Amino acid sequence: MKNSIVILAVALILTSCATKSSFHSFYKENQHNSDFSINVSAFVGNMFIPKEDLGEFKTLLKKAKNYELMVFSNSEDELDRKLNRFIKRKKFSTFFRVAQNGDKVQLYFLENNNIIKEIVLKVKSDNDYILIGAKTKISEKDLNKIIEKSELNITSN
């Protein structure tokens, strides 16, 4: 009986430690259809972002843990339907949607206990379909600071 309890406890711990992000499952299912895909730690990914372009996003990038990127050569309706089902099923919230001249940008986030755990960015045009997922630990307070700084930069330009 004692061994059974220990085995059950170890199994639960290993299962909880082995869980991947929600977007990671979508990434794994669809990366073979992409023209380019990469999964990289935030430490490595952040090295390729020019420091002068960081601005108000520096706080956000410091809290990211992992990036997953998929690029598709054309706008794929089937992939769009899959992503929309995934977003609804995993209970992501829409942060914003922008559409201009046929191009669409959408940002989704997954929140748990006032912490944003994941962010998914979709950029869709006639020729390109790009998905970026980021595993994060961003508080609402940090997000509000980023939004305020962005609004100040937009109004001052």
Phi and psi in radians as a Rosetta constraint file:
Dihedral C 1 N 2 CA 2 C 2 CIRCULARHARMONIC -1.089 0.35
Dihedral N 2 CA 2 C 2 N 3 CIRCULARHARMONIC -0.725 0.35
Dihedral C 2 N 3 CA 3 C 3 CIRCULARHARMONIC -1.116 0.35
Dihedral N 3 CA 3 C 3 N 4 CIRCULARHARMONIC -0.656 0.35
Dihedral C 3 N 4 CA 4 C 4 CIRCULARHARMONIC -1.114 0.35
Dihedral N 4 CA 4 C 4 N 5 CIRCULARHARMONIC -0.718 0.35
Dihedral C 4 N 5 CA 5 C 5 CIRCULARHARMONIC -1.163 0.35
Dihedral N 5 CA 5 C 5 N 6 CIRCULARHARMONIC -0.742 0.35
Dihedral C 5 N 6 CA 6 C 6 CIRCULARHARMONIC -1.102 0.35
Dihedral N 6 CA 6 C 6 N 7 CIRCULARHARMONIC -0.775 0.35
Dihedral C 6 N 7 CA 7 C 7 CIRCULARHARMONIC -1.093 0.35
Dihedral N 7 CA 7 C 7 N 8 CIRCULARHARMONIC -0.749 0.35
Dihedral C 7 N 8 CA 8 C 8 CIRCULARHARMONIC -1.099 0.35
Dihedral N 8 CA 8 C 8 N 9 CIRCULARHARMONIC -0.754 0.35
Dihedral C 8 N 9 CA 9 C 9 CIRCULARHARMONIC -1.114 0.35
Dihedral N 9 CA 9 C 9 N 10 CIRCULARHARMONIC -0.775 0.35
Dihedral C 9 N 10 CA 10 C 10 CIRCULARHARMONIC -1.101 0.35
Dihedral N 10 CA 10 C 10 N 11 CIRCULARHARMONIC -0.741 0.35
Dihedral C 10 N 11 CA 11 C 11 CIRCULARHARMONIC -1.068 0.35
Dihedral N 11 CA 11 C 11 N 12 CIRCULARHARMONIC -0.740 0.35
Dihedral C 11 N 12 CA 12 C 12 CIRCULARHARMONIC -1.124 0.35
Dihedral N 12 CA 12 C 12 N 13 CIRCULARHARMONIC -0.723 0.35
Dihedral C 12 N 13 CA 13 C 13 CIRCULARHARMONIC -1.141 0.35
Dihedral N 13 CA 13 C 13 N 14 CIRCULARHARMONIC -0.797 0.35
Dihedral C 13 N 14 CA 14 C 14 CIRCULARHARMONIC -1.116 0.35
Dihedral N 14 CA 14 C 14 N 15 CIRCULARHARMONIC -0.678 0.35
Dihedral C 14 N 15 CA 15 C 15 CIRCULARHARMONIC -1.147 0.35
Dihedral N 15 CA 15 C 15 N 16 CIRCULARHARMONIC -0.737 0.35
Dihedral C 15 N 16 CA 16 C 16 CIRCULARHARMONIC -1.200 0.35
Dihedral N 16 CA 16 C 16 N 17 CIRCULARHARMONIC -0.588 0.35
Dihedral C 16 N 17 CA 17 C 17 CIRCULARHARMONIC -1.307 0.35
Dihedral N 17 CA 17 C 17 N 18 CIRCULARHARMONIC -0.456 0.35
Dihedral C 17 N 18 CA 18 C 18 CIRCULARHARMONIC -1.526 0.35
Dihedral N 18 CA 18 C 18 N 19 CIRCULARHARMONIC -0.089 0.35
Dihedral C 18 N 19 CA 19 C 19 CIRCULARHARMONIC -1.169 0.35
Dihedral N 19 CA 19 C 19 N 20 CIRCULARHARMONIC 2.438 0.35
Dihedral C 19 N 20 CA 20 C 20 CIRCULARHARMONIC -1.770 0.35
Dihedral N 20 CA 20 C 20 N 21 CIRCULARHARMONIC 2.969 0.35
Dihedral C 20 N 21 CA 21 C 21 CIRCULARHARMONIC -1.189 0.35
Dihedral N 21 CA 21 C 21 N 22 CIRCULARHARMONIC 2.798 0.35
Dihedral C 21 N 22 CA 22 C 22 CIRCULARHARMONIC -1.077 0.35
Dihedral N 22 CA 22 C 22 N 23 CIRCULARHARMONIC -0.826 0.35
Dihedral C 22 N 23 CA 23 C 23 CIRCULARHARMONIC -1.137 0.35
Dihedral N 23 CA 23 C 23 N 24 CIRCULARHARMONIC -0.486 0.35
Dihedral C 23 N 24 CA 24 C 24 CIRCULARHARMONIC -1.029 0.35
Dihedral N 24 CA 24 C 24 N 25 CIRCULARHARMONIC -0.686 0.35
Dihedral C 24 N 25 CA 25 C 25 CIRCULARHARMONIC -1.137 0.35
Dihedral N 25 CA 25 C 25 N 26 CIRCULARHARMONIC -0.716 0.35
Dihedral C 25 N 26 CA 26 C 26 CIRCULARHARMONIC -1.127 0.35
Dihedral N 26 CA 26 C 26 N 27 CIRCULARHARMONIC -0.727 0.35
Dihedral C 26 N 27 CA 27 C 27 CIRCULARHARMONIC -1.029 0.35
Dihedral N 27 CA 27 C 27 N 28 CIRCULARHARMONIC -0.853 0.35
Dihedral C 27 N 28 CA 28 C 28 CIRCULARHARMONIC -1.078 0.35
Dihedral N 28 CA 28 C 28 N 29 CIRCULARHARMONIC -0.696 0.35
Dihedral C 28 N 29 CA 29 C 29 CIRCULARHARMONIC -1.208 0.35
Dihedral N 29 CA 29 C 29 N 30 CIRCULARHARMONIC -0.481 0.35
Dihedral C 29 N 30 CA 30 C 30 CIRCULARHARMONIC -2.061 0.35
Dihedral N 30 CA 30 C 30 N 31 CIRCULARHARMONIC -0.096 0.35
Dihedral C 30 N 31 CA 31 C 31 CIRCULARHARMONIC -1.141 0.35
Dihedral N 31 CA 31 C 31 N 32 CIRCULARHARMONIC -0.487 0.35
Dihedral C 31 N 32 CA 32 C 32 CIRCULARHARMONIC -1.183 0.35
Dihedral N 32 CA 32 C 32 N 33 CIRCULARHARMONIC -0.353 0.35
Dihedral C 32 N 33 CA 33 C 33 CIRCULARHARMONIC -1.543 0.35
Dihedral N 33 CA 33 C 33 N 34 CIRCULARHARMONIC -0.173 0.35
Dihedral C 33 N 34 CA 34 C 34 CIRCULARHARMONIC -1.471 0.35
Dihedral N 34 CA 34 C 34 N 35 CIRCULARHARMONIC 2.738 0.35
Dihedral C 34 N 35 CA 35 C 35 CIRCULARHARMONIC -1.372 0.35
Dihedral N 35 CA 35 C 35 N 36 CIRCULARHARMONIC -0.495 0.35
Dihedral C 35 N 36 CA 36 C 36 CIRCULARHARMONIC -2.648 0.35
Dihedral N 36 CA 36 C 36 N 37 CIRCULARHARMONIC 2.364 0.35
Dihedral C 36 N 37 CA 37 C 37 CIRCULARHARMONIC -2.549 0.35
Dihedral N 37 CA 37 C 37 N 38 CIRCULARHARMONIC 2.568 0.35
Dihedral C 37 N 38 CA 38 C 38 CIRCULARHARMONIC -2.639 0.35
Dihedral N 38 CA 38 C 38 N 39 CIRCULARHARMONIC 2.480 0.35
Dihedral C 38 N 39 CA 39 C 39 CIRCULARHARMONIC -2.117 0.35
Dihedral N 39 CA 39 C 39 N 40 CIRCULARHARMONIC 2.066 0.35
Dihedral C 39 N 40 CA 40 C 40 CIRCULARHARMONIC -2.432 0.35
Dihedral N 40 CA 40 C 40 N 41 CIRCULARHARMONIC 2.553 0.35
Dihedral C 40 N 41 CA 41 C 41 CIRCULARHARMONIC -1.163 0.35
Dihedral N 41 CA 41 C 41 N 42 CIRCULARHARMONIC 2.691 0.35
Dihedral C 41 N 42 CA 42 C 42 CIRCULARHARMONIC -1.106 0.35
Dihedral N 42 CA 42 C 42 N 43 CIRCULARHARMONIC -0.599 0.35
Dihedral C 42 N 43 CA 43 C 43 CIRCULARHARMONIC -0.995 0.35
Dihedral N 43 CA 43 C 43 N 44 CIRCULARHARMONIC -0.814 0.35
Dihedral C 43 N 44 CA 44 C 44 CIRCULARHARMONIC -1.269 0.35
Dihedral N 44 CA 44 C 44 N 45 CIRCULARHARMONIC -0.798 0.35
Dihedral C 44 N 45 CA 45 C 45 CIRCULARHARMONIC -1.054 0.35
Dihedral N 45 CA 45 C 45 N 46 CIRCULARHARMONIC -0.687 0.35
Dihedral C 45 N 46 CA 46 C 46 CIRCULARHARMONIC -1.192 0.35
Dihedral N 46 CA 46 C 46 N 47 CIRCULARHARMONIC -0.379 0.35
Dihedral C 46 N 47 CA 47 C 47 CIRCULARHARMONIC -1.171 0.35
Dihedral N 47 CA 47 C 47 N 48 CIRCULARHARMONIC -0.385 0.35
Dihedral C 47 N 48 CA 48 C 48 CIRCULARHARMONIC -1.636 0.35
Dihedral N 48 CA 48 C 48 N 49 CIRCULARHARMONIC -0.012 0.35
Dihedral C 48 N 49 CA 49 C 49 CIRCULARHARMONIC -1.651 0.35
Dihedral N 49 CA 49 C 49 N 50 CIRCULARHARMONIC 2.106 0.35
Dihedral C 49 N 50 CA 50 C 50 CIRCULARHARMONIC -1.015 0.35
Dihedral N 50 CA 50 C 50 N 51 CIRCULARHARMONIC 2.307 0.35
Dihedral C 50 N 51 CA 51 C 51 CIRCULARHARMONIC -1.017 0.35
Dihedral N 51 CA 51 C 51 N 52 CIRCULARHARMONIC -0.603 0.35
Dihedral C 51 N 52 CA 52 C 52 CIRCULARHARMONIC -1.233 0.35
Dihedral N 52 CA 52 C 52 N 53 CIRCULARHARMONIC -0.282 0.35
Dihedral C 52 N 53 CA 53 C 53 CIRCULARHARMONIC -1.591 0.35
Dihedral N 53 CA 53 C 53 N 54 CIRCULARHARMONIC -0.116 0.35
Dihedral C 53 N 54 CA 54 C 54 CIRCULARHARMONIC -1.220 0.35
Dihedral N 54 CA 54 C 54 N 55 CIRCULARHARMONIC -0.932 0.35
Dihedral C 54 N 55 CA 55 C 55 CIRCULARHARMONIC 0.847 0.35
Dihedral N 55 CA 55 C 55 N 56 CIRCULARHARMONIC -2.210 0.35
Dihedral C 55 N 56 CA 56 C 56 CIRCULARHARMONIC -1.255 0.35
Dihedral N 56 CA 56 C 56 N 57 CIRCULARHARMONIC -0.168 0.35
Dihedral C 56 N 57 CA 57 C 57 CIRCULARHARMONIC -1.539 0.35
Dihedral N 57 CA 57 C 57 N 58 CIRCULARHARMONIC 0.002 0.35
Dihedral C 57 N 58 CA 58 C 58 CIRCULARHARMONIC -1.034 0.35
Dihedral N 58 CA 58 C 58 N 59 CIRCULARHARMONIC -0.772 0.35
Dihedral C 58 N 59 CA 59 C 59 CIRCULARHARMONIC -1.074 0.35
Dihedral N 59 CA 59 C 59 N 60 CIRCULARHARMONIC -0.755 0.35
Dihedral C 59 N 60 CA 60 C 60 CIRCULARHARMONIC -1.077 0.35
Dihedral N 60 CA 60 C 60 N 61 CIRCULARHARMONIC -0.807 0.35
Dihedral C 60 N 61 CA 61 C 61 CIRCULARHARMONIC -1.196 0.35
Dihedral N 61 CA 61 C 61 N 62 CIRCULARHARMONIC -0.532 0.35
Dihedral C 61 N 62 CA 62 C 62 CIRCULARHARMONIC -1.153 0.35
Dihedral N 62 CA 62 C 62 N 63 CIRCULARHARMONIC -0.486 0.35
Dihedral C 62 N 63 CA 63 C 63 CIRCULARHARMONIC -1.609 0.35
Dihedral N 63 CA 63 C 63 N 64 CIRCULARHARMONIC -0.071 0.35
Dihedral C 63 N 64 CA 64 C 64 CIRCULARHARMONIC -1.379 0.35
Dihedral N 64 CA 64 C 64 N 65 CIRCULARHARMONIC 2.561 0.35
Dihedral C 64 N 65 CA 65 C 65 CIRCULARHARMONIC -1.946 0.35
Dihedral N 65 CA 65 C 65 N 66 CIRCULARHARMONIC -0.555 0.35
Dihedral C 65 N 66 CA 66 C 66 CIRCULARHARMONIC -2.742 0.35
Dihedral N 66 CA 66 C 66 N 67 CIRCULARHARMONIC 2.512 0.35
Dihedral C 66 N 67 CA 67 C 67 CIRCULARHARMONIC -2.119 0.35
Dihedral N 67 CA 67 C 67 N 68 CIRCULARHARMONIC 2.471 0.35
Dihedral C 67 N 68 CA 68 C 68 CIRCULARHARMONIC -2.263 0.35
Dihedral N 68 CA 68 C 68 N 69 CIRCULARHARMONIC 2.212 0.35
Dihedral C 68 N 69 CA 69 C 69 CIRCULARHARMONIC -2.183 0.35
Dihedral N 69 CA 69 C 69 N 70 CIRCULARHARMONIC 2.346 0.35
Dihedral C 69 N 70 CA 70 C 70 CIRCULARHARMONIC -2.304 0.35
Dihedral N 70 CA 70 C 70 N 71 CIRCULARHARMONIC 2.327 0.35
Dihedral C 70 N 71 CA 71 C 71 CIRCULARHARMONIC -2.128 0.35
Dihedral N 71 CA 71 C 71 N 72 CIRCULARHARMONIC 2.257 0.35
Dihedral C 71 N 72 CA 72 C 72 CIRCULARHARMONIC -2.027 0.35
Dihedral N 72 CA 72 C 72 N 73 CIRCULARHARMONIC 2.506 0.35
Dihedral C 72 N 73 CA 73 C 73 CIRCULARHARMONIC -1.268 0.35
Dihedral N 73 CA 73 C 73 N 74 CIRCULARHARMONIC -0.414 0.35
Dihedral C 73 N 74 CA 74 C 74 CIRCULARHARMONIC -2.495 0.35
Dihedral N 74 CA 74 C 74 N 75 CIRCULARHARMONIC 2.916 0.35
Dihedral C 74 N 75 CA 75 C 75 CIRCULARHARMONIC -1.236 0.35
Dihedral N 75 CA 75 C 75 N 76 CIRCULARHARMONIC 2.022 0.35
Dihedral C 75 N 76 CA 76 C 76 CIRCULARHARMONIC -1.867 0.35
Dihedral N 76 CA 76 C 76 N 77 CIRCULARHARMONIC 2.035 0.35
Dihedral C 76 N 77 CA 77 C 77 CIRCULARHARMONIC -1.162 0.35
Dihedral N 77 CA 77 C 77 N 78 CIRCULARHARMONIC -0.677 0.35
Dihedral C 77 N 78 CA 78 C 78 CIRCULARHARMONIC -1.109 0.35
Dihedral N 78 CA 78 C 78 N 79 CIRCULARHARMONIC -0.750 0.35
Dihedral C 78 N 79 CA 79 C 79 CIRCULARHARMONIC -1.105 0.35
Dihedral N 79 CA 79 C 79 N 80 CIRCULARHARMONIC -0.687 0.35
Dihedral C 79 N 80 CA 80 C 80 CIRCULARHARMONIC -1.071 0.35
Dihedral N 80 CA 80 C 80 N 81 CIRCULARHARMONIC -0.753 0.35
Dihedral C 80 N 81 CA 81 C 81 CIRCULARHARMONIC -1.117 0.35
Dihedral N 81 CA 81 C 81 N 82 CIRCULARHARMONIC -0.739 0.35
Dihedral C 81 N 82 CA 82 C 82 CIRCULARHARMONIC -1.061 0.35
Dihedral N 82 CA 82 C 82 N 83 CIRCULARHARMONIC -0.795 0.35
Dihedral C 82 N 83 CA 83 C 83 CIRCULARHARMONIC -1.104 0.35
Dihedral N 83 CA 83 C 83 N 84 CIRCULARHARMONIC -0.760 0.35
Dihedral C 83 N 84 CA 84 C 84 CIRCULARHARMONIC -1.070 0.35
Dihedral N 84 CA 84 C 84 N 85 CIRCULARHARMONIC -0.728 0.35
Dihedral C 84 N 85 CA 85 C 85 CIRCULARHARMONIC -1.108 0.35
Dihedral N 85 CA 85 C 85 N 86 CIRCULARHARMONIC -0.751 0.35
Dihedral C 85 N 86 CA 86 C 86 CIRCULARHARMONIC -1.056 0.35
Dihedral N 86 CA 86 C 86 N 87 CIRCULARHARMONIC -0.827 0.35
Dihedral C 86 N 87 CA 87 C 87 CIRCULARHARMONIC -1.034 0.35
Dihedral N 87 CA 87 C 87 N 88 CIRCULARHARMONIC -0.764 0.35
Dihedral C 87 N 88 CA 88 C 88 CIRCULARHARMONIC -1.199 0.35
Dihedral N 88 CA 88 C 88 N 89 CIRCULARHARMONIC -0.776 0.35
Dihedral C 88 N 89 CA 89 C 89 CIRCULARHARMONIC -1.130 0.35
Dihedral N 89 CA 89 C 89 N 90 CIRCULARHARMONIC -0.688 0.35
Dihedral C 89 N 90 CA 90 C 90 CIRCULARHARMONIC -1.510 0.35
Dihedral N 90 CA 90 C 90 N 91 CIRCULARHARMONIC -0.026 0.35
Dihedral C 90 N 91 CA 91 C 91 CIRCULARHARMONIC 1.127 0.35
Dihedral N 91 CA 91 C 91 N 92 CIRCULARHARMONIC 0.733 0.35
Dihedral C 91 N 92 CA 92 C 92 CIRCULARHARMONIC -1.265 0.35
Dihedral N 92 CA 92 C 92 N 93 CIRCULARHARMONIC 2.614 0.35
Dihedral C 92 N 93 CA 93 C 93 CIRCULARHARMONIC -1.819 0.35
Dihedral N 93 CA 93 C 93 N 94 CIRCULARHARMONIC 2.593 0.35
Dihedral C 93 N 94 CA 94 C 94 CIRCULARHARMONIC -1.490 0.35
Dihedral N 94 CA 94 C 94 N 95 CIRCULARHARMONIC 2.185 0.35
Dihedral C 94 N 95 CA 95 C 95 CIRCULARHARMONIC -1.514 0.35
Dihedral N 95 CA 95 C 95 N 96 CIRCULARHARMONIC -0.844 0.35
Dihedral C 95 N 96 CA 96 C 96 CIRCULARHARMONIC -2.779 0.35
Dihedral N 96 CA 96 C 96 N 97 CIRCULARHARMONIC 2.809 0.35
Dihedral C 96 N 97 CA 97 C 97 CIRCULARHARMONIC -2.376 0.35
Dihedral N 97 CA 97 C 97 N 98 CIRCULARHARMONIC 2.343 0.35
Dihedral C 97 N 98 CA 98 C 98 CIRCULARHARMONIC -2.312 0.35
Dihedral N 98 CA 98 C 98 N 99 CIRCULARHARMONIC 2.311 0.35
Dihedral C 98 N 99 CA 99 C 99 CIRCULARHARMONIC -2.274 0.35
Dihedral N 99 CA 99 C 99 N 100 CIRCULARHARMONIC 2.301 0.35
Dihedral C 99 N 100 CA 100 C 100 CIRCULARHARMONIC -2.691 0.35
Dihedral N 100 CA 100 C 100 N 101 CIRCULARHARMONIC 2.204 0.35
Dihedral C 100 N 101 CA 101 C 101 CIRCULARHARMONIC 0.921 0.35
Dihedral N 101 CA 101 C 101 N 102 CIRCULARHARMONIC 0.667 0.35
Dihedral C 101 N 102 CA 102 C 102 CIRCULARHARMONIC 1.502 0.35
Dihedral N 102 CA 102 C 102 N 103 CIRCULARHARMONIC -0.183 0.35
Dihedral C 102 N 103 CA 103 C 103 CIRCULARHARMONIC -1.586 0.35
Dihedral N 103 CA 103 C 103 N 104 CIRCULARHARMONIC 2.503 0.35
Dihedral C 103 N 104 CA 104 C 104 CIRCULARHARMONIC -2.285 0.35
Dihedral N 104 CA 104 C 104 N 105 CIRCULARHARMONIC 2.402 0.35
Dihedral C 104 N 105 CA 105 C 105 CIRCULARHARMONIC -2.226 0.35
Dihedral N 105 CA 105 C 105 N 106 CIRCULARHARMONIC 2.269 0.35
Dihedral C 105 N 106 CA 106 C 106 CIRCULARHARMONIC -2.344 0.35
Dihedral N 106 CA 106 C 106 N 107 CIRCULARHARMONIC 2.442 0.35
Dihedral C 106 N 107 CA 107 C 107 CIRCULARHARMONIC -2.153 0.35
Dihedral N 107 CA 107 C 107 N 108 CIRCULARHARMONIC 2.221 0.35
Dihedral C 107 N 108 CA 108 C 108 CIRCULARHARMONIC -2.095 0.35
Dihedral N 108 CA 108 C 108 N 109 CIRCULARHARMONIC 2.687 0.35
Dihedral C 108 N 109 CA 109 C 109 CIRCULARHARMONIC -2.482 0.35
Dihedral N 109 CA 109 C 109 N 110 CIRCULARHARMONIC 2.672 0.35
Dihedral C 109 N 110 CA 110 C 110 CIRCULARHARMONIC -2.018 0.35
Dihedral N 110 CA 110 C 110 N 111 CIRCULARHARMONIC 2.115 0.35
Dihedral C 110 N 111 CA 111 C 111 CIRCULARHARMONIC -2.006 0.35
Dihedral N 111 CA 111 C 111 N 112 CIRCULARHARMONIC 2.505 0.35
Dihedral C 111 N 112 CA 112 C 112 CIRCULARHARMONIC -2.534 0.35
Dihedral N 112 CA 112 C 112 N 113 CIRCULARHARMONIC 2.110 0.35
Dihedral C 112 N 113 CA 113 C 113 CIRCULARHARMONIC 0.938 0.35
Dihedral N 113 CA 113 C 113 N 114 CIRCULARHARMONIC 0.841 0.35
Dihedral C 113 N 114 CA 114 C 114 CIRCULARHARMONIC 1.086 0.35
Dihedral N 114 CA 114 C 114 N 115 CIRCULARHARMONIC 0.343 0.35
Dihedral C 114 N 115 CA 115 C 115 CIRCULARHARMONIC -2.104 0.35
Dihedral N 115 CA 115 C 115 N 116 CIRCULARHARMONIC 2.255 0.35
Dihedral C 115 N 116 CA 116 C 116 CIRCULARHARMONIC -1.418 0.35
Dihedral N 116 CA 116 C 116 N 117 CIRCULARHARMONIC 2.014 0.35
Dihedral C 116 N 117 CA 117 C 117 CIRCULARHARMONIC -1.560 0.35
Dihedral N 117 CA 117 C 117 N 118 CIRCULARHARMONIC -0.568 0.35
Dihedral C 117 N 118 CA 118 C 118 CIRCULARHARMONIC -2.550 0.35
Dihedral N 118 CA 118 C 118 N 119 CIRCULARHARMONIC 2.603 0.35
Dihedral C 118 N 119 CA 119 C 119 CIRCULARHARMONIC -2.264 0.35
Dihedral N 119 CA 119 C 119 N 120 CIRCULARHARMONIC 2.371 0.35
Dihedral C 119 N 120 CA 120 C 120 CIRCULARHARMONIC -2.185 0.35
Dihedral N 120 CA 120 C 120 N 121 CIRCULARHARMONIC 2.213 0.35
Dihedral C 120 N 121 CA 121 C 121 CIRCULARHARMONIC -1.966 0.35
Dihedral N 121 CA 121 C 121 N 122 CIRCULARHARMONIC 2.245 0.35
Dihedral C 121 N 122 CA 122 C 122 CIRCULARHARMONIC -2.055 0.35
Dihedral N 122 CA 122 C 122 N 123 CIRCULARHARMONIC 2.208 0.35
Dihedral C 122 N 123 CA 123 C 123 CIRCULARHARMONIC -2.116 0.35
Dihedral N 123 CA 123 C 123 N 124 CIRCULARHARMONIC 2.100 0.35
Dihedral C 123 N 124 CA 124 C 124 CIRCULARHARMONIC -2.280 0.35
Dihedral N 124 CA 124 C 124 N 125 CIRCULARHARMONIC 2.248 0.35
Dihedral C 124 N 125 CA 125 C 125 CIRCULARHARMONIC -2.372 0.35
Dihedral N 125 CA 125 C 125 N 126 CIRCULARHARMONIC -3.035 0.35
Dihedral C 125 N 126 CA 126 C 126 CIRCULARHARMONIC -1.080 0.35
Dihedral N 126 CA 126 C 126 N 127 CIRCULARHARMONIC -0.632 0.35
Dihedral C 126 N 127 CA 127 C 127 CIRCULARHARMONIC -1.840 0.35
Dihedral N 127 CA 127 C 127 N 128 CIRCULARHARMONIC -0.336 0.35
Dihedral C 127 N 128 CA 128 C 128 CIRCULARHARMONIC -2.264 0.35
Dihedral N 128 CA 128 C 128 N 129 CIRCULARHARMONIC 2.633 0.35
Dihedral C 128 N 129 CA 129 C 129 CIRCULARHARMONIC -2.471 0.35
Dihedral N 129 CA 129 C 129 N 130 CIRCULARHARMONIC 1.970 0.35
Dihedral C 129 N 130 CA 130 C 130 CIRCULARHARMONIC -2.152 0.35
Dihedral N 130 CA 130 C 130 N 131 CIRCULARHARMONIC 2.320 0.35
Dihedral C 130 N 131 CA 131 C 131 CIRCULARHARMONIC -2.155 0.35
Dihedral N 131 CA 131 C 131 N 132 CIRCULARHARMONIC 2.300 0.35
Dihedral C 131 N 132 CA 132 C 132 CIRCULARHARMONIC -2.231 0.35
Dihedral N 132 CA 132 C 132 N 133 CIRCULARHARMONIC 2.200 0.35
Dihedral C 132 N 133 CA 133 C 133 CIRCULARHARMONIC -2.002 0.35
Dihedral N 133 CA 133 C 133 N 134 CIRCULARHARMONIC 2.438 0.35
Dihedral C 133 N 134 CA 134 C 134 CIRCULARHARMONIC -2.333 0.35
Dihedral N 134 CA 134 C 134 N 135 CIRCULARHARMONIC 2.250 0.35
Dihedral C 134 N 135 CA 135 C 135 CIRCULARHARMONIC -1.520 0.35
Dihedral N 135 CA 135 C 135 N 136 CIRCULARHARMONIC 2.220 0.35
Dihedral C 135 N 136 CA 136 C 136 CIRCULARHARMONIC -2.386 0.35
Dihedral N 136 CA 136 C 136 N 137 CIRCULARHARMONIC 3.099 0.35
Dihedral C 136 N 137 CA 137 C 137 CIRCULARHARMONIC -2.509 0.35
Dihedral N 137 CA 137 C 137 N 138 CIRCULARHARMONIC 1.251 0.35
Dihedral C 137 N 138 CA 138 C 138 CIRCULARHARMONIC -1.864 0.35
Dihedral N 138 CA 138 C 138 N 139 CIRCULARHARMONIC 2.232 0.35
Dihedral C 138 N 139 CA 139 C 139 CIRCULARHARMONIC -1.411 0.35
Dihedral N 139 CA 139 C 139 N 140 CIRCULARHARMONIC 2.818 0.35
Dihedral C 139 N 140 CA 140 C 140 CIRCULARHARMONIC -1.062 0.35
Dihedral N 140 CA 140 C 140 N 141 CIRCULARHARMONIC -0.614 0.35
Dihedral C 140 N 141 CA 141 C 141 CIRCULARHARMONIC -1.070 0.35
Dihedral N 141 CA 141 C 141 N 142 CIRCULARHARMONIC -0.812 0.35
Dihedral C 141 N 142 CA 142 C 142 CIRCULARHARMONIC -1.098 0.35
Dihedral N 142 CA 142 C 142 N 143 CIRCULARHARMONIC -0.737 0.35
Dihedral C 142 N 143 CA 143 C 143 CIRCULARHARMONIC -1.106 0.35
Dihedral N 143 CA 143 C 143 N 144 CIRCULARHARMONIC -0.748 0.35
Dihedral C 143 N 144 CA 144 C 144 CIRCULARHARMONIC -1.081 0.35
Dihedral N 144 CA 144 C 144 N 145 CIRCULARHARMONIC -0.667 0.35
Dihedral C 144 N 145 CA 145 C 145 CIRCULARHARMONIC -1.095 0.35
Dihedral N 145 CA 145 C 145 N 146 CIRCULARHARMONIC -0.752 0.35
Dihedral C 145 N 146 CA 146 C 146 CIRCULARHARMONIC -1.099 0.35
Dihedral N 146 CA 146 C 146 N 147 CIRCULARHARMONIC -0.765 0.35
Dihedral C 146 N 147 CA 147 C 147 CIRCULARHARMONIC -1.105 0.35
Dihedral N 147 CA 147 C 147 N 148 CIRCULARHARMONIC -0.775 0.35
Dihedral C 147 N 148 CA 148 C 148 CIRCULARHARMONIC -1.055 0.35
Dihedral N 148 CA 148 C 148 N 149 CIRCULARHARMONIC -0.779 0.35
Dihedral C 148 N 149 CA 149 C 149 CIRCULARHARMONIC -1.127 0.35
Dihedral N 149 CA 149 C 149 N 150 CIRCULARHARMONIC -0.691 0.35
Dihedral C 149 N 150 CA 150 C 150 CIRCULARHARMONIC -1.100 0.35
Dihedral N 150 CA 150 C 150 N 151 CIRCULARHARMONIC -0.751 0.35
Dihedral C 150 N 151 CA 151 C 151 CIRCULARHARMONIC -1.113 0.35
Dihedral N 151 CA 151 C 151 N 152 CIRCULARHARMONIC -0.688 0.35
Dihedral C 151 N 152 CA 152 C 152 CIRCULARHARMONIC -1.114 0.35
Dihedral N 152 CA 152 C 152 N 153 CIRCULARHARMONIC -0.732 0.35
Dihedral C 152 N 153 CA 153 C 153 CIRCULARHARMONIC -1.160 0.35
Dihedral N 153 CA 153 C 153 N 154 CIRCULARHARMONIC -0.643 0.35
Dihedral C 153 N 154 CA 154 C 154 CIRCULARHARMONIC -1.186 0.35
Dihedral N 154 CA 154 C 154 N 155 CIRCULARHARMONIC -0.785 0.35
Dihedral C 154 N 155 CA 155 C 155 CIRCULARHARMONIC -1.257 0.35
Dihedral N 155 CA 155 C 155 N 156 CIRCULARHARMONIC -0.488 0.35
Dihedral C 155 N 156 CA 156 C 156 CIRCULARHARMONIC -1.404 0.35
Dihedral N 156 CA 156 C 156 N 157 CIRCULARHARMONIC -0.299 0.35
